[in-house]
Amino acid sequence: MKKSLTFLSIIACLLLCIFGCADVNGLHNQEAAMVTFVFKNFPETVDGEYTIPGNFNNWDNTKSTIKLTAGNGSSTPIVISVSNIQFSLVKVNDWTRSWYPAVEGNGSDAGTMHNFYIDGLDLSAGEITLVIDGSISPVFPVTE
């Protein structure tokens, strides 16, 4: 009897692992979209490895998520599970915004206009491209 209960427990665990309700990121019954950030028309000096910290990743600035060449580039897709996001563009492990004051964002950072903000991302869209065009100041990110 004990062997059959152990066997059934193992089978139940395997079935949960295979058919569990969490997505690949461990989210249970939560909508999330894959967001690609496209930065364009930023100053040519904005060049190299950057990161996109925001309220969707606990403002983590330690991982490179985008390579910019002469002020232009696209991020790797980032899983976002909140529809209203505030974010920035900084060098990895550095909070300096080399693009400011040439480009002003539409978000607020302690009374200054450095960060970017977008309200109402459609998380059910699955994949979203978010364009941040530095030729318009202040910049209002738009989805495509």
Protein Blocks (a to p, Z undefined) as FASTA:
>chain_A
ZZmmmmmmmmmmmmmmmmmmbdfkopahiacdddddddehiafklgcjdddddfknoopa
kbcfbdceehiacddddddfbfbdcdddddehiabdfkbckbccfbdeehiafbccdehi
afknopacddddfkbccdddddZZ
